[in-house]
Each structure stands twice: as C-alpha cells, then as structure tokens.
Amino acid sequence: MTDARLHPDAQKVVDLIVASGRPPFETLTPAEAREVYLNSRLVLQPDPPPVAEVLNLTADGPAAPIPLRLYRGHGADKSRPQPAVIFFHGGGWVIGDLESHDQPCRALANATPSIVVAVDYRLAPEHRFPAAVDDAIAATRWVSQHAARLGIDPARLAVAGDSAGGNLAAAVSIDARDNGGPSIVGQVLIYPVTDMHFGHPSHQAHAAQLPLTRAALQWFIDHYLRGPGDKDDWRASPLRAADLQRLPPALVITAGLDPLCDEGEAYASALRRAGVRTEHARFEGQIHGFVAMGKMVADADRAIGRAAAFLRQAFGTA
C-alpha cells in the first residue's frame, strides 16, 4: 500500500517489511524479536565503513561488567586526546546490541571525526528499568575516568543515541548535571522516547505506521518498566524531569511519520524554554529507525551528517 505522506525511500522500506511477512514485534518473544531485528540490518544497512581502529572493552557496571566497543574514526588523531561520543543503541530497551548499530557508529566516528564508544547495556525483560539507565550512567563515568588510557579528552565528551538510546542519552545528561559529572558538552537525541505516558498526538496519528506501531511500542514498554509508577520517573520520562536547566546543548532529530515524533519535539521545546541551546531537525516523510536504514534511505546519511556537524561545534573542531 502506498502512502503519499511517506518519503519514497521510506515507502520502499515499508513495502519490504510487508512483503517479507515479518511478524509484528508484539507477537514475538524477546529472543525472537532480537533475532529479527539483528537480521534486518543485513537488508537495511550499508556495509560497515572501515574506521581507523576498533577496540572491544569492558566497563565496570553496577551489576555486571558492561561490554563496550570503541571506534576511532579516520581523521581522529591518535597522537593526542580526542573528543568522544558515548553512544546508546535503540531497540526499545529489549532488542539491539553492539552489532545492530555497528554501521551507524562507524559512520558517526568517521563523519565527526572522533572516537565513538558504543555501550551494550542490559536489556529487558531480563533486566527491567532502571537497569539500562544505571548501565548507561556507569559506562559514561567509566569512559571519563579512563579517558587518558583510551586516548580521549575528558573535557570533550558527548552522548548520543537513537530511540531508547536517545532516552538513555537524555537521562545520562541529567544525571551528570546533578551528580558531579562527567562534563558533557553535547547530546544528540535521535527520535528519542521522552514521555512514557504516550499522550502526544503523533502516538495516535501514526499508530499503525511501520516499523514502530503503537502496539509494538506498548510491547516494548511493558517489557521494560516495572509498573505504571515508573512512567513518571524522569529516568524513564526525561520530559517530566523537574528541572531541565543547565543541560548540555542538544540536537534532537525526529521523523515526521514516527509515533515518537511529537514527544521528541516537545523535549526540544522544553529544553529551549529551560535555556538550553537546542537544535531540532525534523525529517519529513520519514519513519522510526531511518538512521539505521542507510542502504535504502538516503536521509540516514543526511542525519549522520547533521549529527556530526553539531558534534564538531560542541567539540570545538568545526
């Protein structure tokens, strides 16, 4: 079925999902959903670009060691400390891992250029809220504390993430402000979840829009949160934080036909009202997850480029 509102690239992705007969996420077990999600990257993502260096690391975590993957982009000078982006992958806190976002992390490392450190935080339902947040905070602190041996400049750290990862990046920024660091100079929030109450118009307007329907969104939340009371916790709903002042400059990227579009834009507006320097880039006609669909969606490269430009400014390398 053709939707005139969809960008032609996004329409191709939707048509492919329908033609493949991929079952809705809400009909799968978490293990099945993880396999489906990981396999989709072979179809939707271009080949991972080479980078100057890749290292697998382990950070100390609150419950168990946290796997990390460090990417040094081409052009990131190894002879002196470099700026770094700590990246949290999307996947509704239930699916996704270091492999699912390997290609976007490499692309971002090269485009900035900088070091990108991807975080393999604990997933639900095996580890419910706030396990993912706790791991994200711990990993960020660990990178800052070990910056010297990693070749990272601790004064030029940024956080980034898509979807659930954007939610975690926002939460890490608030925690760092309130708990003595580390110092974060920028946050890139790509179609982030910011309000677990899902009361914004786009939740209804795009409720049936693949690949993230409202039913699938609810499935993710039901696996992640411990109960309704968690919806008001700022670590789950950054838009409901009591104070958004004095946060790092932000870039919020949204997709026009994404159920999460309005809550991402509401967060950008709330940051601006709080005096935070905030940029917002809305990709009209695009769908949730498009940044990880670069083989079929040209806007993926444009979004990476926009994020890289923002980060260069935040790092003082523009």
Sequence and secondary structure as in RCSB ss.txt:
>XXXX:A:sequence
MTDARLHPDAQKVVDLIVASGRPPFETLTPAEAREVYLNSRLVLQPDPPPVAEVLNLTADGPAAPIPLRLYRGHG
ADKSRPQPAVIFFHGGGWVIGDLESHDQPCRALANATPSIVVAVDYRLAPEHRFPAAVDDAIAATRWVSQHAARL
GIDPARLAVAGDSAGGNLAAAVSIDARDNGGPSIVGQVLIYPVTDMHFGHPSHQAHAAQLPLTRAALQWFIDHYL
RGPGDKDDWRASPLRAADLQRLPPALVITAGLDPLCDEGEAYASALRRAGVRTEHARFEGQIHGFVAMGKMVADA
DRAIGRAAAFLRQAFGTA
>XXXX:A:secstr
   TTS HHHHHHHHHHHHHT   GGGS HHHHHHHHHHHHHHHS      SEEEEEEE  SSS EEEEEEE TT
  TTS EEEEEEE  STTTS  TTTTHHHHHHHHHHTTSEEEEE    TTTS TTHHHHHHHHHHHHHHHTHHHH
TEEEEEEEEEEETHHHHHHHHHHHHHHHTT   EEEEEEES    TT  SHHHHHTTT TTS HHHHHHHHHHH 
SSGGGGGSTTT GGG S  TT   EEEEEETT TTHHHHHHHHHHHHHTT  EEEEEETT  TTGGG TTT THH
HHHHHHHHHHHHHHHT  
